[in-house]
């Protein structure tokens, strides 16, 4: 079977894993990316905001007889979701959650409202009138863009002066209580009906510029249950399918607190692959109408380093 990945950039380990079951076609708007040297075929495409973006992907899917398309860049998700039926007519399955789920995940204010609606433990999010006059605020708080990605423009504020400074720097801010504890990422893969196939918890030991550099898999039943509870709730709002990355904190008292939901592969997902989560095999089974076999997950640690491609 053939899979098309967009915005491949430097997702070399992901590509290597998927190649165990798929012929991988990679697309990117730049020829200067290392991952192109690891796919079975590379296609240069326009940027997501250019008119020929969708038509170019449809051409690739038709010419290459692509079975499924998985986008890797969040900016692509809404436009691809709107063209889902066009890809289906081409015989290509878009493995991406629907618009309702994308909307919840993209806007951190809506994510917070979603957590509250389903009684999922999460940080307190302050309303604008509360942080504007600071009457109901309890410091320290975290200020970040409601539509931001990664760790860009995230501020920890210990007092009112810090808060004023942060609010000047961040557009469309969300202000939340600061949670202390151990941070975990949960790699989740769901089938096309929203059923969870894999849910793997990874402790984030070291993070550099938003990218996990050192991480370990932990067999924590509480974190796995929380992952499945979140996914079950999401499927009440829409169709939550394919890869997800969830983030939570575990406090010193053992209580869990959800932070974010991202409907995509996480940067550290190769650790989950190494721990036994055979995403490639599961995706292949799903597309061919078989029930995926689920492997046992083992505890394992990942230490990353940089490697270069010379062209």
JOQUI-V827192 format. One record per backbone hydrogen bond with DSSP energy under -1.0 kcal/mol. NH is the residue of the N-H (numbers start at 1). CO is the residue of the C=O. Records with the same first field share a line. If there is no record, write none. Layout:
# JOQUI-V827192
NH=CO ; CO
This chain:
# JOQUI-V827192
3=23
4=68
5=25
6=70
8=27
11=8
12=10
15=11
16=12
17=13
18=14
19=15
20=17
21=18
22=18
23=1
25=3
26=41
27=5
28=43
33=31
35=9
37=34
38=35
40=24
41=24
43=26
45=28
50=47
53=50
56=52
57=53
58=54
59=55
60=56
61=57
62=58
63=59
64=60
66=61
67=2
68=2
69=93
70=4
76=73
77=74
80=76
81=77
82=78
84=81
87=83
88=84
89=85
91=88
92=87
93=67
95=69
96=94
98=239
102=98
103=99
104=100
105=101
106=102
107=103
108=146
111=107
112=108
113=109
114=110
115=111
116=112
117=113
118=114
119=116
120=115
126=175
131=127
132=128
133=129
141=157
142=176
143=155
144=174
146=172
148=145
152=149
154=151
155=143
157=141
163=159
164=160
165=161
166=162
167=163
168=164
169=165
170=166
174=144
176=142
177=124
178=140
182=250
184=248
185=202
186=246
187=200
188=244
189=198
190=242
191=195
194=191
197=189
198=189
200=187
202=185
203=216
204=183
205=203 ; 214
206=214
208=211
211=208
213=206
214=206
215=302
216=203
217=300
218=201
220=218
224=220
225=221
226=222
227=223
228=224
229=225
230=226
231=227
232=228
233=229
234=230
235=231
236=233
237=234
238=234
242=190
244=188
245=262
246=186
247=260
248=184
249=257
250=182
251=255
254=251
257=249
258=121
259=247
260=247
262=245
264=262
269=266
271=268
273=269
274=270
275=271
276=273
277=272
278=276
279=277
282=278
283=279
284=280
285=281
286=282
287=283
288=284
289=286
290=285
298=275
302=215
304=213
